[in-house]
Amino acid sequence: MQSIHQQVLDIIQNFKRGSIFFPEEFDHLGNNDFVRKALSRICKEGTIIRISRGVYLYPIIDKELGILYPSVDNIAQAISKRDKSRIIPTGLFALNSLGLSTHKC
C-alpha cells in the first residue's frame, strides 16, 4: 500500500505538463487533510506550483525560459470548469470580442 503522498505524486505525474488542478481531484484517496499536506510537500519539493489557495499547476519547464505559467484566461477557464459555471464577458471586453469597439481593455 502506497502512502497518500506517493499516490498523489503518481497521479500528478500522469497529468499533462501545464495542467491546472485542484485538491478535490484527489478526494477518492481519502482524508482531505492528508491530501492537502501531500500537495504542500510536493510544492516544497518543486514538482508543482501553488497558483492560489486550492489551485495548483504542474508546470511546463522550458530550458531557456524556465517555468511557463498559464494565462489568466486558462486559470479562469479551469476554475469555471471545476465550478460548473460559465464566464461571460462584459463591458469593453465584450465590445472588443464582438468587434464593436477598438478600445484597449
Backbone as JSON, one array per atom type, in Angstrom:
{
  "sequence": "MQSIHQQVLDIIQNFKRGSIFFPEEFDHLGNNDFVRKALSRICKEGTIIRISRGVYLYPIIDKELGILYPSVDNIAQAISKRDKSRIIPTGLFALNSLGLSTHKC",
  "N": [[0.84, -1.19, 0.0], [0.67, 2.14, -0.97], [1.79, 5.32, 0.29], [-0.27, 8.23, 0.98], [0.96, 10.53, 0.04], [2.68, 9.5, -1.98], [0.79, 8.38, -3.7], [-0.65, 10.67, -4.51], [1.43, 12.07, -5.79], [2.03, 10.26, -7.86], [-0.35, 10.41, -9.37], [-0.3, 13.11, -10.14], [2.02, 13.12, -11.74], [1.08, 11.78, -13.91], [-0.48, 13.62, -15.12], [-0.79, 15.98, -17.82], [1.88, 18.15, -18.64], [1.62, 21.53, -17.66], [-0.91, 21.41, -16.75], [-3.68, 22.52, -14.83], [-4.86, 22.03, -11.64], [-6.91, 20.82, -8.87], [-7.34, 20.28, -5.31], [-9.63, 18.73, -4.89], [-9.65, 16.82, -6.82], [-8.43, 14.65, -5.82], [-10.01, 13.45, -4.01], [-10.91, 10.83, -3.9], [-8.89, 9.45, -2.7], [-9.1, 9.6, -0.01], [-8.8, 11.01, 3.21], [-9.03, 14.5, 3.32], [-7.27, 16.26, 4.64], [-4.83, 14.88, 4.68], [-4.33, 14.72, 1.95], [-4.06, 17.46, 1.29], [-1.79, 18.09, 2.82], [0.04, 16.46, 1.55], [0.06, 17.66, -1.0], [1.13, 20.13, -0.27], [3.71, 19.37, 0.54], [4.69, 18.36, -1.88], [4.71, 20.68, -3.36], [6.73, 22.07, -1.99], [8.85, 20.46, -2.68], [9.13, 21.19, -5.28], [7.88, 20.11, -7.5], [5.29, 20.78, -8.22], [3.37, 23.85, -8.5], [1.85, 26.2, -6.42], [-0.69, 28.12, -7.39], [-2.71, 29.65, -6.38], [-4.8, 29.71, -3.45], [-5.82, 26.48, -3.15], [-5.5, 26.01, -5.86], [-3.54, 24.54, -8.23], [-0.56, 23.99, -10.2], [0.93, 21.91, -12.59], [3.81, 22.43, -13.78], [5.05, 23.51, -17.02], [8.33, 23.32, -17.99], [10.69, 25.15, -19.48], [13.85, 24.94, -21.06], [15.26, 27.28, -21.64], [13.57, 29.46, -20.98], [12.56, 28.88, -18.5], [10.07, 28.34, -15.99], [6.9, 28.05, -17.4], [4.11, 29.82, -17.07], [0.52, 29.5, -16.89], [-1.95, 31.38, -18.75], [-4.04, 34.03, -17.47], [-6.59, 33.69, -18.42], [-6.65, 30.92, -18.96], [-6.45, 29.89, -16.37], [-8.79, 30.93, -15.26], [-10.67, 29.59, -16.87], [-10.22, 26.93, -16.08], [-11.02, 27.04, -13.38], [-13.68, 27.75, -13.78], [-14.61, 25.46, -15.09], [-14.28, 23.57, -13.04], [-16.11, 24.57, -11.17], [-18.4, 24.31, -12.55], [-19.5, 26.46, -14.03], [-20.17, 29.39, -16.06], [-18.22, 31.7, -17.92], [-18.82, 34.96, -18.63], [-18.21, 37.47, -20.83], [-18.05, 41.0, -20.21], [-18.69, 44.56, -20.48], [-16.03, 46.56, -21.84], [-14.46, 44.45, -22.75], [-16.33, 42.63, -23.79], [-17.41, 44.21, -25.84], [-15.12, 44.54, -27.46], [-14.67, 41.85, -28.15], [-16.86, 41.34, -29.74], [-16.31, 42.98, -31.82], [-17.2, 45.57, -31.79], [-15.93, 47.69, -30.72], [-12.84, 49.47, -30.47], [-11.34, 50.05, -28.33], [-8.77, 49.56, -25.91], [-8.55, 46.98, -23.57]],
  "CA": [[0.0, 0.0, 0.0], [1.45, 3.36, -1.07], [1.36, 6.44, 1.13], [-1.09, 9.23, 0.28], [1.92, 11.39, -0.66], [3.13, 8.82, -3.2], [-0.38, 8.25, -4.59], [-0.9, 11.99, -5.08], [2.54, 12.33, -6.7], [1.85, 9.41, -9.05], [-1.44, 10.97, -10.16], [0.19, 14.36, -10.73], [2.99, 12.83, -12.8], [0.33, 11.32, -15.08], [-1.09, 14.79, -15.75], [-0.03, 16.64, -18.88], [2.55, 19.36, -18.17], [0.81, 22.71, -17.89], [-2.24, 21.18, -16.21], [-4.12, 23.2, -13.62], [-5.7, 21.06, -10.93], [-7.45, 21.21, -7.57], [-7.3, 19.18, -4.33], [-10.83, 17.9, -4.99], [-9.39, 15.74, -7.77], [-7.82, 13.55, -5.08], [-10.96, 13.06, -2.96], [-11.04, 9.37, -3.86], [-7.79, 8.88, -1.91], [-9.45, 9.58, 1.41], [-8.79, 12.19, 4.08], [-8.61, 15.74, 2.66], [-6.11, 16.85, 5.32], [-3.64, 14.18, 4.21], [-4.11, 15.13, 0.56], [-3.55, 18.83, 1.3], [-0.42, 18.04, 3.33], [0.85, 15.88, 0.47], [0.22, 18.71, -2.01], [2.05, 21.13, 0.29], [5.07, 18.8, 0.46], [5.07, 18.27, -3.29], [5.05, 22.07, -3.73], [8.05, 22.37, -1.42], [9.83, 19.7, -3.46], [9.28, 21.87, -6.56], [7.24, 19.39, -8.6], [4.12, 21.56, -8.6], [3.35, 25.24, -8.03], [0.56, 26.65, -5.91], [-1.02, 29.38, -8.04], [-3.57, 30.33, -5.43], [-5.33, 28.75, -2.48], [-6.6, 25.41, -3.77], [-5.28, 25.96, -7.32], [-2.16, 24.09, -8.42], [-0.07, 23.87, -11.57], [2.02, 21.01, -12.92], [4.35, 23.38, -14.77], [5.92, 23.26, -18.17], [9.61, 23.95, -17.7], [11.48, 25.33, -20.69], [15.28, 25.03, -20.72], [15.72, 28.66, -21.77], [12.67, 30.43, -20.36], [12.2, 28.48, -17.14], [8.69, 27.91, -15.79], [5.9, 28.71, -18.24], [2.86, 29.91, -16.33], [-0.66, 29.61, -17.75], [-2.55, 32.71, -18.81], [-5.15, 34.26, -16.55], [-7.77, 33.09, -19.05], [-6.59, 29.47, -18.75], [-6.75, 29.64, -14.96], [-10.22, 31.2, -15.09], [-11.41, 28.51, -17.51], [-10.11, 25.74, -15.23], [-11.88, 27.26, -12.22], [-15.04, 27.71, -14.29], [-14.92, 24.05, -15.35], [-14.42, 22.93, -11.72], [-17.33, 25.06, -10.51], [-19.51, 24.12, -13.49], [-20.07, 27.77, -14.29], [-19.78, 29.99, -17.33], [-17.61, 33.02, -17.86], [-19.49, 35.8, -19.61], [-17.51, 38.77, -20.93], [-18.88, 42.2, -20.08], [-18.0, 45.83, -20.66], [-15.18, 46.76, -23.02], [-14.01, 43.15, -23.26], [-17.42, 42.11, -24.62], [-17.48, 45.03, -27.06], [-13.98, 44.16, -28.31], [-14.89, 40.49, -28.65], [-17.88, 41.42, -30.8], [-15.84, 43.86, -32.88], [-17.95, 46.83, -31.74], [-15.1, 48.74, -30.15], [-11.39, 49.26, -30.64], [-10.68, 50.44, -27.08], [-7.96, 48.51, -25.3], [-9.01, 46.58, -22.23]],
  "C": [[0.89, 1.25, 0.0], [0.91, 4.42, -0.11], [0.52, 7.4, 0.29], [-0.17, 10.13, -0.55], [2.32, 10.77, -1.99], [1.98, 8.66, -4.19], [-0.69, 9.58, -5.28], [0.18, 12.32, -6.11], [2.4, 11.51, -7.98], [0.75, 9.96, -9.97], [-0.98, 12.24, -10.88], [1.14, 14.08, -11.9], [2.33, 12.24, -14.04], [-0.41, 12.45, -15.78], [-0.18, 15.29, -16.88], [0.64, 17.87, -18.27], [1.73, 20.58, -18.58], [-0.6, 22.57, -17.34], [-2.47, 21.99, -14.94], [-5.06, 22.23, -12.93], [-6.0, 21.54, -9.52], [-7.41, 20.02, -6.61], [-8.49, 18.24, -4.43], [-10.63, 16.72, -5.94], [-8.79, 14.51, -7.09], [-8.74, 13.04, -3.97], [-11.08, 11.55, -2.81], [-9.94, 8.69, -3.03], [-8.08, 8.86, -0.42], [-9.4, 10.95, 2.05], [-8.22, 13.42, 3.37], [-7.39, 16.37, 3.31], [-4.82, 16.19, 4.85], [-3.29, 14.57, 2.78], [-3.51, 16.52, 0.51], [-2.11, 18.89, 1.82], [0.52, 17.47, 2.27], [1.1, 16.92, -0.62], [1.2, 19.78, -1.54], [3.49, 20.63, 0.2], [5.57, 18.74, -0.98], [5.41, 19.65, -3.84], [6.45, 22.41, -3.24], [9.16, 21.64, -2.16], [10.07, 20.33, -4.84], [8.62, 21.17, -7.74], [6.04, 20.14, -9.12], [4.23, 22.97, -8.04], [1.93, 25.55, -7.56], [0.3, 28.03, -6.51], [-1.8, 30.26, -7.09], [-4.08, 29.27, -4.46], [-6.23, 27.73, -3.19], [-6.47, 25.31, -5.27], [-3.8, 25.66, -7.55], [-1.84, 23.93, -9.9], [1.04, 22.83, -11.63], [2.74, 21.69, -14.08], [5.1, 22.76, -15.93], [7.21, 24.0, -17.86], [10.45, 23.96, -18.99], [12.95, 25.51, -20.28], [15.79, 26.47, -20.75], [14.88, 29.66, -20.98], [12.32, 30.1, -18.91], [10.75, 28.01, -17.08], [7.77, 28.73, -16.66], [4.57, 28.66, -17.5], [1.68, 29.99, -17.29], [-1.17, 31.05, -17.75], [-3.66, 32.81, -17.78], [-6.42, 33.63, -17.1], [-7.8, 31.58, -18.83], [-6.94, 29.11, -17.32], [-8.25, 29.85, -14.72], [-11.07, 30.1, -15.71], [-11.38, 27.24, -16.67], [-11.01, 25.86, -14.0], [-13.35, 27.19, -12.63], [-15.5, 26.27, -14.54], [-15.14, 23.31, -14.03], [-15.74, 23.3, -11.07], [-18.58, 24.87, -11.36], [-20.27, 25.43, -13.72], [-19.6, 28.28, -15.64], [-19.15, 31.34, -17.07], [-18.23, 33.84, -19.0], [-18.77, 37.14, -19.67], [-18.49, 39.93, -20.85], [-18.04, 43.43, -20.4], [-17.2, 45.9, -21.94], [-14.7, 45.44, -23.61], [-15.06, 42.55, -24.19], [-17.52, 42.89, -25.93], [-16.33, 44.7, -28.01], [-14.18, 42.79, -28.94], [-15.87, 40.47, -29.81], [-17.47, 42.31, -31.96], [-16.56, 45.2, -32.91], [-17.15, 47.98, -31.19], [-13.64, 48.42, -30.41], [-10.63, 49.7, -29.41], [-9.9, 49.26, -26.53], [-8.47, 48.25, -23.89], [-7.89, 46.65, -21.22]]
}
